[in-house]
Amino acid sequence: MNRAPQRNFFIYRTEYGSVSIGAYKDNICRMVLGNQLLEGEKRPSAVTNKCANQLMEYFSGKRTVFDVPILLEGSDFQLKVWNRILQIPYAQTCTATDVAQLIGHPKASSAVGSAIRQNPLVILVPAHRVVATSGRIEANDKNAQLRRAFLELERRYA
């Protein structure tokens, strides 16, 4: 009996560059910016296509909330952080200190920052909405530039 692999991924082109979207069964479990090989067979599926379509709607200002099924895999602390970030409204921001307080670990802002950097679902788990206490994204690498672009996009369409 041949069964399809449970994990698959596909790479989609967007106006912000390539996005690699990975799925486990019918859930999105990984999304990274760039052309990256993820776990599983390289082939599109209904859920990766749906995610890519919703991403294009987000980029064009037609979508503020994603409703593709997701599967977050990480430590209990990371899951608390990522689930809290999922609750940050479109075009709104907060700090890592705010997130730490909201998850009941008020002195863990550095650990929150670490969990944010390990976010497995870029954009879907909107870590770009977590900013420095200055209200800005302070880093100046390509990833930070994209995070700023996503915030600007949201503010333009909010």
C-alpha positions as CSV (number, residue, x, y, z in Angstrom):
1,M,0.0,0.0,0.0
2,N,1.6,3.3,-1.2
3,R,0.7,6.3,1.0
4,A,1.6,9.8,0.2
5,P,4.2,11.3,2.6
6,Q,2.7,13.1,5.5
7,R,4.9,16.1,5.1
8,N,5.3,18.2,1.9
9,F,6.4,21.7,0.9
10,F,6.3,24.0,-2.0
11,I,8.0,27.2,-2.9
12,Y,5.9,30.1,-4.1
13,R,6.9,33.4,-5.6
14,T,5.5,36.6,-4.2
15,E,6.2,40.3,-4.6
16,Y,8.3,40.0,-1.4
17,G,10.4,37.1,-2.8
18,S,10.1,33.4,-2.5
19,V,8.2,31.8,0.3
20,S,8.6,28.2,1.3
21,I,5.5,26.7,2.8
22,G,5.5,23.3,4.5
23,A,2.6,21.1,5.6
24,Y,2.0,18.1,7.8
25,K,-1.1,16.3,6.7
26,D,-3.6,19.1,6.2
27,N,-1.9,21.7,8.4
28,I,0.6,24.4,7.6
29,C,3.6,23.7,9.9
30,R,6.4,25.8,8.4
31,M,6.6,29.0,6.4
32,V,9.8,30.7,5.8
33,L,10.9,33.6,3.6
34,G,13.2,32.5,0.8
35,N,13.7,29.5,-1.4
36,Q,14.3,26.8,1.3
37,L,14.0,23.1,1.1
38,L,11.8,22.0,4.0
39,E,11.0,18.5,5.4
40,G,9.0,16.2,3.1
41,E,8.4,15.9,-0.6
42,K,8.5,19.0,-2.7
43,R,5.0,19.2,-4.1
44,P,2.1,21.5,-3.7
45,S,-1.0,20.4,-1.8
46,A,-4.4,21.8,-1.3
47,V,-3.4,23.4,2.0
48,T,-0.1,24.9,0.8
49,N,-1.9,26.3,-2.2
50,K,-4.6,27.8,0.0
51,C,-2.0,29.3,2.2
52,A,-0.2,30.8,-0.8
53,N,-3.5,32.3,-2.0
54,Q,-4.2,33.8,1.4
55,L,-0.7,35.2,1.5
56,M,-1.2,36.9,-1.9
57,E,-4.5,38.3,-0.6
58,Y,-2.6,39.6,2.5
59,F,0.0,41.3,0.4
60,S,-2.6,43.0,-1.7
61,G,-4.5,44.3,1.4
62,K,-7.5,42.1,0.9
63,R,-6.9,39.8,3.9
64,T,-6.2,40.7,7.5
65,V,-6.7,37.3,9.1
66,F,-5.5,33.9,8.0
67,D,-7.7,30.9,8.4
68,V,-5.5,28.1,7.1
69,P,-5.1,25.3,9.6
70,I,-1.8,25.5,11.4
71,L,0.3,23.1,13.5
72,L,2.8,24.8,15.8
73,E,5.6,22.6,17.0
74,G,7.9,23.8,19.8
75,S,8.5,23.9,23.5
76,D,5.7,24.8,25.9
77,F,7.2,28.3,26.4
78,Q,7.5,28.8,22.6
79,L,3.9,27.7,22.1
80,K,2.7,30.2,24.7
81,V,4.6,33.0,23.0
82,W,3.5,32.1,19.5
83,N,-0.2,31.6,20.5
84,R,-0.1,35.0,22.2
85,I,1.4,36.7,19.1
86,L,-1.5,35.2,17.1
87,Q,-3.7,37.4,19.2
88,I,-2.0,40.7,18.2
89,P,-4.5,42.5,15.9
90,Y,-3.7,43.4,12.3
91,A,-1.6,46.6,12.1
92,Q,-1.1,46.7,15.9
93,T,2.2,46.2,17.7
94,C,3.5,45.3,21.2
95,T,6.9,44.6,22.7
96,A,8.5,41.4,23.9
97,T,8.1,42.7,27.4
98,D,4.3,43.0,26.8
99,V,4.2,39.5,25.5
100,A,6.2,38.2,28.5
101,Q,3.8,39.8,30.9
102,L,0.7,38.6,29.0
103,I,1.9,34.9,29.1
104,G,2.7,35.2,32.9
105,H,6.5,35.4,32.6
106,P,7.1,39.1,33.2
107,K,10.9,38.7,33.5
108,A,11.3,36.6,30.3
109,S,11.4,39.2,27.6
110,S,14.8,37.9,26.3
111,A,13.3,34.4,26.1
112,V,10.3,35.8,24.3
113,G,12.7,37.4,21.8
114,S,14.4,34.0,21.3
115,A,11.0,32.3,20.7
116,I,10.1,35.1,18.2
117,R,13.4,34.5,16.3
118,Q,12.5,30.8,16.1
119,N,8.9,31.4,14.8
120,P,8.2,28.6,12.4
121,L,5.3,30.3,10.6
122,V,6.5,33.7,9.4
123,I,3.6,36.1,8.7
124,L,1.0,33.5,9.8
125,V,2.3,34.0,13.4
126,P,2.8,37.7,13.0
127,A,6.0,38.2,14.9
128,H,6.6,41.3,12.8
129,R,4.0,42.9,15.1
130,V,6.4,42.6,18.1
131,V,8.7,45.6,18.1
132,A,11.3,47.2,20.3
133,T,10.3,49.5,23.1
134,S,11.0,52.4,20.8
135,G,8.0,51.1,18.7
136,R,10.3,50.2,15.8
137,I,12.0,47.2,14.4
138,E,15.6,48.0,15.3
139,A,17.7,45.5,13.3
140,N,18.7,46.3,9.8
141,D,19.2,43.0,8.1
142,K,17.1,41.7,5.2
143,N,14.7,39.9,7.6
144,A,14.2,43.1,9.6
145,Q,13.6,45.0,6.4
146,L,10.8,42.6,5.4
147,R,9.3,42.8,8.9
148,R,9.1,46.6,8.6
149,A,7.6,46.2,5.1
150,F,4.9,43.9,6.5
151,L,4.0,46.4,9.2
152,E,3.9,49.2,6.7
153,L,1.7,47.1,4.5
154,E,-0.7,46.5,7.4
155,R,-0.8,50.1,8.4
156,R,-1.5,51.2,4.8
157,Y,-4.5,48.9,4.5
158,A,-5.8,49.1,8.1
